[in-house]
Amino acid sequence: MHFTAADGEDVLPPPHQVDVVASGDVIAIHAGFLKALHQYRITCRVPVACHDWQPAEVPALHWRVQASRQIDDATTELTLQVVAHKEKLLREKLVLKKADASGDSVTLELNARILGKDTGTPFLRDGVHLVGVVKDDEGSEAGSDWQGFD
């Protein structure tokens, strides 16, 4: 498919990136489709200066902020570590809080559709990288000494 602007220059469609949507006091990070029992590294930019902020409460169960880098006064690049544990819609929130007494905080919400073991391989968005496979202890007969019934 070929796109041309009004002035004759070639225009390419925008890359398939991780969507970041700020709505009120929540910043939603839409990572697209991920595969169950896989671990991912997701890099995205959020419209808030939250470099070096820490989780305010119990961290999210399946994801965490691995690193952050200040881009400018109003933008931070986050590197997230995500474990897609089982087939479901992953929607988890994480509150990051400034270390000083100001009480500044931001709520990040990670959204992703986790595909099951036999559902195929998802097309990963730009900024989403597979870093490993999680060992599945459930349903594995390889680690069992049980010989079965005679």
Wavefront OBJ file of the C-alpha trace (Angstrom):
o trace
v 0.000 0.000 0.000
v 1.383 3.410 -0.949
v 0.307 6.694 0.659
v 0.991 10.131 -0.786
v 0.454 13.485 0.921
v -1.162 16.445 -0.873
v 2.273 17.910 -1.661
v 3.459 14.669 -3.268
v 5.649 13.398 -0.396
v 5.343 9.780 0.630
v 3.491 9.253 3.900
v 3.784 5.994 5.799
v 1.166 4.872 8.310
v 2.234 5.330 11.951
v 4.101 2.376 13.463
v 2.181 -0.094 15.586
v 3.280 1.180 18.999
v 2.250 0.684 22.601
v -0.704 3.032 23.172
v -0.507 5.376 26.162
v -3.759 7.149 27.029
v -4.056 9.661 29.876
v -7.590 9.874 31.238
v -8.108 11.885 34.392
v -5.618 10.702 37.008
v -4.952 7.317 35.325
v -2.474 6.637 32.531
v -3.485 3.518 30.596
v -0.760 1.565 28.821
v -2.197 -0.720 26.122
v 0.359 -3.400 25.253
v -1.782 -5.355 22.771
v -1.647 -9.155 22.559
v 0.845 -11.172 24.606
v 1.364 -14.936 24.928
v 0.607 -16.826 28.152
v 3.612 -18.108 30.120
v 5.970 -15.575 28.488
v 7.913 -12.672 29.967
v 8.130 -9.332 28.165
v 9.969 -6.012 28.372
v 7.760 -3.083 27.362
v 9.143 0.388 26.693
v 6.768 3.352 26.494
v 6.617 7.093 27.165
v 4.140 8.527 29.652
v 3.088 12.200 29.804
v 4.260 12.840 33.367
v 7.609 13.505 34.998
v 7.843 10.441 37.267
v 11.512 9.476 37.013
v 12.707 7.538 40.111
v 9.249 7.393 41.701
v 8.531 4.262 43.750
v 5.435 2.024 44.101
v 3.141 3.561 46.732
v 1.657 0.284 47.924
v 1.893 -3.405 47.165
v 3.338 -3.722 43.652
v 1.220 -5.143 40.841
v 1.133 -8.922 40.669
v 2.207 -9.462 37.054
v 4.227 -6.364 36.149
v 6.612 -3.784 37.543
v 8.587 -0.739 36.489
v 12.092 -1.985 35.782
v 13.639 1.373 34.819
v 12.684 4.965 34.102
v 14.389 7.756 32.189
v 13.430 11.417 32.127
v 12.917 12.629 28.537
v 11.903 16.236 29.299
v 9.986 18.191 31.967
v 6.719 16.427 31.174
v 7.673 13.018 29.731
v 9.205 9.864 31.195
v 10.243 6.731 29.342
v 9.349 3.615 31.335
v 10.682 0.111 30.913
v 8.206 -2.424 32.286
v 8.745 -6.075 33.084
v 5.583 -8.096 32.437
v 4.868 -11.773 33.109
v 1.872 -13.002 31.114
v 0.844 -15.694 33.570
v -2.378 -17.110 32.123
v -4.941 -16.552 29.391
v -7.118 -13.577 30.326
v -7.511 -9.834 29.977
v -4.690 -8.348 32.021
v -5.763 -5.067 33.605
v -3.676 -4.152 36.637
v -2.953 -0.816 38.268
v 0.240 0.396 39.884
v 0.539 3.666 41.811
v 3.905 5.413 41.668
v 4.611 8.002 44.340
v 7.242 10.711 44.606
v 9.808 10.029 47.348
v 9.514 13.481 48.950
v 6.675 14.697 51.175
v 4.804 16.410 48.331
v 2.411 13.466 47.948
v 2.591 13.564 44.145
v 1.540 10.280 42.570
v 0.460 8.764 39.279
v -1.633 5.657 38.599
v -0.481 3.460 35.730
v -2.845 0.821 34.352
v -1.416 -1.927 32.158
v -3.880 -3.454 29.692
v -3.092 -6.494 27.542
v -4.928 -9.492 26.113
v -3.104 -12.689 27.084
v -3.457 -15.449 24.487
v -3.578 -19.074 25.608
v -0.970 -21.757 25.076
v -2.505 -23.114 21.851
v -3.889 -19.850 20.431
v -1.037 -18.880 18.121
v 1.734 -16.303 18.219
v 0.775 -12.641 18.674
v 2.186 -9.817 16.571
v 4.070 -7.724 19.131
v 3.804 -3.956 19.039
v 6.863 -1.732 18.694
v 8.360 -1.375 22.155
v 7.297 -4.883 23.279
v 10.085 -7.472 23.417
v 9.961 -11.129 24.419
v 12.648 -11.804 27.035
v 11.835 -15.330 28.170
v 9.448 -18.194 28.689
v 8.006 -18.994 32.108
v 8.221 -22.640 33.148
v 4.755 -24.199 33.411
v 4.612 -26.569 36.396
v 0.900 -27.225 35.935
v 0.068 -29.846 33.368
v 3.656 -31.003 33.054
v 4.167 -34.718 33.422
v 7.945 -34.546 32.943
v 8.649 -33.751 36.604
v 6.464 -36.520 38.052
v 7.744 -39.854 39.408
v 4.277 -41.356 39.366
v 4.161 -44.458 37.147
v 0.393 -44.472 36.656
v -2.092 -47.273 37.163
v -1.272 -50.845 36.135
l 1 2 3 4 5 6 7 8 9 10 11 12 13 14 15 16 17 18 19 20 21 22 23 24 25 26 27 28 29 30 31 32 33 34 35 36 37 38 39 40 41 42 43 44 45 46 47 48 49 50 51 52 53 54 55 56 57 58 59 60 61 62 63 64 65 66 67 68 69 70 71 72 73 74 75 76 77 78 79 80 81 82 83 84 85 86 87 88 89 90 91 92 93 94 95 96 97 98 99 100 101 102 103 104 105 106 107 108 109 110 111 112 113 114 115 116 117 118 119 120 121 122 123 124 125 126 127 128 129 130 131 132 133 134 135 136 137 138 139 140 141 142 143 144 145 146 147 148 149 150
